[in-house]
Amino acid sequence: MTRSRSFRNSLAILAVATMLSACGGGGLFGGGGGGFLGGLFGGNRDVPIENLTAEQIYQRAEFELEDGNPDEAVKLFAEVERLYPYSEWAKRALIMSAFAYHADRDYENSRAAAQRFIDFYPADEDTPYAQYLLAISYYDQIDQVGRDQGLTFQALQALRAVIERYPNSEYAKSSILKFDLAFDHLAGKEMEIGRYYLKRGHYTAAINRFRVVVEDFQTTSHTAEALHRLVESYLSLGLTDEAQTAGAILGYNYQSSDFYDDSYKLLTGQGLEMAPRGTGWLVDIYRQVIRGKWL
């Protein structure tokens, strides 16, 4: 078994142990310092740090981590780096610090530790994991759609780095999934603002937001609604050519959507068709759809 695989297996064991501890079970690690690892490492808690080897401090830090004390684990991993800065254990302790900070939801310090690992060991076999930790430290902070989306942009950039730099790593697939979800999240923000303007009769401002979704977030789950809202907005302004073209795009791609039915009723109720009319950005989009460049 390679050292990297052994390291990842260690992380997996820690994750399972943390879940068992959270459920109140004893099991392998035992709550409150009991169990197998409690007996093995618990006694080291009273021994001065300086009297322990790098491996002993590291193991003690691991025990604190799976015993539900990530803050204590971070301190011990830092001691490994301080006392044995050029050892293999110091390198392991650095990436485990990033892991422990993340477990403690201290995302800023998790990013800092992960970035240090990337900077110090750019060619190490665990660097893809460090890059992934950095990315999910942004991703896990993405909260309600109504919040500022700066972290979402940073998450997208960091996830893209994992995907592009380590496409064959075990973290690429998860990063792609999270990237798509974060991308969808940004489109949701544009939709929320657009609906806000639409309800208050600020149709031009609403159109600008829905246009962003149609042009820049075409692959997200919000595109059908954005097209329908464009139909509503343009009809409210009396711009029937634009409304019909938005309806045509909606009909071409999303006929099974409820938004298609709603737009169909709006347009036909005014004697209009769901067909491209006139010129402008929506007609260009429609032509792209027909040519198969935007589906």
Steps between C-alpha positions, in 0.01 A plus 500: 500500500645840405549771756241723329236225500581426864458869578161514326389186678595669826274793410217260420540325834498835677180602321323177600624533856373856521154388388497219758603744770227743396246219527611427855659165413819364646633258241858508382596832652267520797351824626681703761839333457388135535531233233808377317651830387403666825718249686778529245533878482305632795793457737709738290281790604698539823844468339678828406490557127876539482545144629296345218616400155351655189299186439365495856387862482341436162316194629384693804368772268312240298347365818384848604349548155292185500416552866312816399767757585615648168624817671735295719604293199601815314724607788672162504550491124659843534735361767616232257591774254669709768707225663572289191475747209695295245347161572251304292263529794510880474380477141217268599415724796461802271235344278331346803485849651302609195272198550457571873428869447234404246349249742482785752335723237792740521502540125739794478776317686423181307563690177819649638638159604401339170660783304822465702511131414450580130773764512751282689429169324363579151597160359397286798249221444272655765499844337177424305331433834635828638359682197169325550492598870564860401214488252242345730593746775346762270222274378382406849452869579250550220185576692165648413448635148434846643850531645796665324632268229871582525572167665313320224730653238803400706362148538457475123857612440643258755289208374605577144863479615441146628326397177762650268817419694405154620244365250592139573495531877233350721388854587421614145156337478385649831637840396306489172177429688563778749597738219167440328310556825689822574441619143130432542513693827626813321222473243254475789631829635439673166148355487421617851601858417319487167176383663535778757515764224221334301257503792564872550451589136866575429486305177823618336702416811328161518576429134870571559512234772308238305720568197808414708348162583412425137837609363744400776324222694339305216575158648340564838155405624384864488505561124140400430366736764729780382353470148146504637576808712637667189167432328319660794734799514500574129122469478470744789709748300302435181803349326319215329780398260737434789229322699418269209869421440554414867195276474640334189825411679301370795285289269800358318680379812245473781162391364450266794551783748216672686667828403439414135130453572483833684677688220282332238186620678636853537598533135204326337268689733616816322482344155876452479708202391799332660723580204811715444430856395711803419869533590703517818682281749214253541483436126873426507441254784218337305723452197764340721238264636387397152860437393548280804759720669284571801280224633 
